[in-house]
Amino acid sequence: MRVSLVAATSSTHGNAMGGRTIFPAFSCNGNTCTVTAPPNAKVSPPGWHQLFILDGPTPSFSHWVRIGGDPGKLGNWPNFPDFTRPGV
C-alpha cells in the first residue's frame, strides 16, 4: 500500500510547471491511516492536492486536501452534497 499526493496544477503549452506527485510517509491502524505532511513548501508548495491510497497498482478515488495555508485566499469549499467544486 502507498499514499500519493498530486498537486493541483494547470498547464500551458503542454507543460504543468507546478506539477508534482509525492509519496508521503503514513501509518495505518485498522481502518484509520495517518499521513505525514510534507516537511516544507520546497517539497510541496501550499495549496490543493489530490490524496490517493494505492493498493498495488490500483488507486482509490481521490480526496482533495489543502496543505499549508491559503495563499490564494480561496477559503474552504462548502461541504454540501449538492455543491460542485469548480474544475473538478
C-alpha positions as CSV (number, residue, x, y, z in Angstrom):
1,M,0.0,0.0,0.0
2,R,1.2,3.5,-0.8
3,V,-0.2,7.1,-0.4
4,S,0.3,9.7,-3.1
5,L,-0.4,13.4,-3.2
6,V,-0.8,15.0,-6.6
7,A,-0.6,18.8,-6.8
8,A,-3.5,20.7,-8.5
9,T,-2.0,22.4,-11.5
10,S,-2.8,24.0,-14.7
11,S,-0.8,23.6,-17.9
12,T,0.2,25.9,-20.7
13,H,1.6,24.7,-24.0
14,G,1.8,21.1,-22.6
15,N,3.8,22.0,-19.5
16,A,2.4,21.8,-16.0
17,M,5.1,23.9,-14.3
18,G,3.9,23.1,-10.7
19,G,3.1,19.5,-11.4
20,R,4.4,17.0,-8.9
21,T,3.5,13.8,-7.2
22,I,4.9,12.9,-3.9
23,F,4.6,9.7,-1.8
24,P,4.5,10.9,1.9
25,A,5.1,8.7,4.9
26,F,2.0,7.2,6.5
27,S,0.9,4.7,9.1
28,C,-2.3,2.7,9.5
29,N,-4.1,1.1,12.4
30,G,-7.2,-0.9,11.4
31,N,-9.3,1.3,9.1
32,T,-7.6,4.6,10.0
33,C,-4.5,5.9,8.4
34,T,-2.4,9.0,9.3
35,V,-0.4,10.7,6.5
36,T,2.6,12.8,7.4
37,A,2.5,16.2,5.7
38,P,5.4,17.2,3.5
39,P,8.2,18.9,5.6
40,N,8.2,22.2,3.9
41,A,7.0,24.3,0.9
42,K,10.0,23.3,-1.2
43,V,8.8,19.7,-1.2
44,S,5.1,20.6,-1.7
45,P,4.0,24.2,-2.1
46,P,0.9,25.2,-0.2
47,G,-2.3,24.6,-2.0
48,W,-4.8,21.9,-3.0
49,H,-3.7,18.3,-3.7
50,Q,-5.5,15.1,-4.5
51,L,-4.8,12.4,-1.9
52,F,-4.8,8.8,-3.2
53,I,-4.4,5.5,-1.5
54,L,-2.8,2.9,-3.8
55,D,-3.3,-0.9,-3.3
56,G,-0.6,-2.2,-5.6
57,P,-1.2,-0.6,-9.0
58,T,-4.9,0.2,-8.1
59,P,-5.6,3.8,-6.9
60,S,-8.6,4.8,-4.7
61,F,-10.9,7.6,-5.6
62,S,-9.1,10.8,-4.6
63,H,-10.0,13.3,-1.9
64,W,-9.0,16.9,-2.1
65,V,-6.8,18.1,0.8
66,R,-5.2,21.5,1.3
67,I,-1.6,21.6,2.5
68,G,-0.3,24.7,4.2
69,G,-2.0,28.0,4.3
70,D,-4.4,29.5,1.8
71,P,-2.0,31.5,-0.4
72,G,-4.7,32.4,-2.9
73,K,-7.2,33.3,-0.2
74,L,-9.7,30.9,-1.7
75,G,-11.3,29.9,1.5
76,N,-12.8,26.4,2.2
77,W,-15.1,24.9,-0.3
78,P,-18.6,24.2,1.1
79,N,-19.2,20.7,2.3
80,F,-22.7,20.3,0.9
81,P,-23.9,17.2,-1.1
82,D,-25.3,19.4,-3.9
83,F,-22.2,21.7,-4.2
84,T,-20.0,21.0,-7.2
85,R,-16.4,22.1,-6.8
86,P,-15.2,24.2,-9.7
87,G,-12.9,22.5,-12.1
88,V,-13.5,19.1,-10.5
